[in-house]
Structures are given as C-alpha cells and as structure tokens.
Amino acid sequence: MPSHSFWYTDTNVIKKIYEVFNYITIDPTTSPEANKRVRAEFVYTIDDSCLTTPKWLPDAPDGAVTCYMNPPYSKDCDGTKPYVVKLLEQLDKGVVNAAIVLVNSSTSSSWFQLLMKNSELVCFPSKRLCFDEDLDYVKKYVDPEEPGHGLKTGKAPRYDNAVFLLISDSSYSHYAENFIDSFSSMGSVLKLV
Ligand SMILES: C[S@@+](CC[C@H](N)C(=O)[O-])C[C@H]1O[C@@H](n2cnc3c(N)ncnc32)[C@H](O)[C@@H]1O
C-alpha cells in the first residue's frame, strides 16, 4: 500500500481548523498516532472503517458535530471518492453538521467536482502544504520495497491541495465567516455558488 495514504496533517493547518470550529467532534479517516495531533473526540481508522458504518455517530452529542477529513488517496484504500460520498451522506443525514476536508487539488476528478458542488467555500493554498508520515502505520501496511518507505517529516506531495468547508444547513453559516478569517492567510478563499 502506498505510504501517502498515511500522511499526517501539518500542525499549522490543524491550528486553522481549530480557529474555525473550536473543537473537532470526528475524524473519520485517521490513526491513533495521527489523532494525538488532530485531537478529534471520535475517530475511525483503517481497522474499523468509516466506509462500512451507516451512521458515524449513532448517538448525537450535544452541540454542532464538526468533522475534519484528510482522506486516503491511494487506490489500495479505495481512492478518495468513497470517503467524499460517505461524508456527503453523513451531512445529508444531519449526523455531521460542518466539515473541513483537505484533499489534492485534482479538479477534474468526479469526487473533487462533488466537493465543489456541495461546499460553501474552498481555499486554494498559495504554497504547497507539507505533511508528516505515520511511522506506525507505514511499518504495518507499506511494502518495505516501496521507494520512500519510512518516516519523513515535512514531506511535500507532488500535488497542490484544496481545503473545503461544508455545512449541513444555514444554521451553521457562522463557520463560513470563521473559515474566511482563518484560511485567507493560507491562500485565496472562493465562495461556491
Ligand atoms: C491521509 S491520512 C490522514 C490522517 C489524519 N486524519 C491527519 O489528517 O493527520 C488518512 C488516514 O486514513 C486511514 N484510513 C485508511 N482507510 C481507512 C478507512 N477505511 N476508514 C478510516 N480510516 C482509514 C489511514 O490509516 C490514515 O491514517
């Protein structure tokens, strides 16, 4: 399995997400190690897949349910599309109220177009974001013969990124104001109509 499915979000990006949400209720695509930094209250990992769970949170917690998702990219982890489709389903059901999604800026992909159609805002970072690799998961799942095997911090992917904000309904539009305030320093923020 290619190691880029295990890339951690940079702490500078995590700080910005906290400026928008204050807290992260759920990270549906993560590992225990990655969640030491993201600090979501609920998580799914490769071992208890978010894709096979009908409702990510069976019991609604008090307050808005916020989600941060940096999905796997490789075909071995089903590619990005099923994770985007699953998140949209959770927003539609009201299980998730607001989500920030960090993906490759793969504008012609069907899943990218789905995000464009269903998001409030998107930020295109003016500099390529860096990621850190998840050593535990790389050791467990990645073929040691694969070039680039091992822990590396501050890795820059070959692709540019995009950061989307999605909300389940207009009662969560205050997150859009926070997103503009927080992410404008990272790159252009566009409103999607
Ligand atoms: C790009 S990493 C992001 C990690 C973390 N959310 C972050 O942003 O730092 C994607 C994560 O999804 C996990 N993963 C892979 N397949 C999954 C699945 N079906 N359900 C939940 N997590 C999965 C991988 O193990 C990996 O930790």
The ligand as a Gaussian input file, in Angstrom:
#p B3LYP/6-31G(d) Opt

LIG

0 1
 C       -4.065000      10.944000       4.765000
 S       -4.132000      10.106000       6.348000
 C       -4.825000      11.337000       7.407000
 C       -4.557000      11.089000       8.878000
 C       -5.139000      12.175000       9.833000
 N       -6.583000      12.310000       9.637000
 C       -4.475000      13.510000       9.600000
 O       -5.041000      14.318000       8.841000
 O       -3.410000      13.746000      10.160000
 C       -5.503000       9.010000       6.050000
 C       -5.763000       8.060000       7.209000
 O       -6.910000       7.253000       6.900000
 C       -6.727000       5.963000       7.436000
 N       -7.635000       5.043000       6.725000
 C       -7.415000       4.288000       5.619000
 N       -8.531000       3.623000       5.269000
 C       -9.491000       3.965000       6.186000
 C      -10.865000       3.605000       6.370000
 N      -11.461000       2.775000       5.528000
 N      -11.551000       4.169000       7.413000
 C      -10.940000       5.040000       8.261000
 N       -9.638000       5.406000       8.142000
 C       -8.927000       4.888000       7.109000
 C       -5.240000       5.701000       7.200000
 O       -4.756000       4.702000       8.069000
 C       -4.636000       7.070000       7.514000
 O       -4.308000       7.187000       8.879000

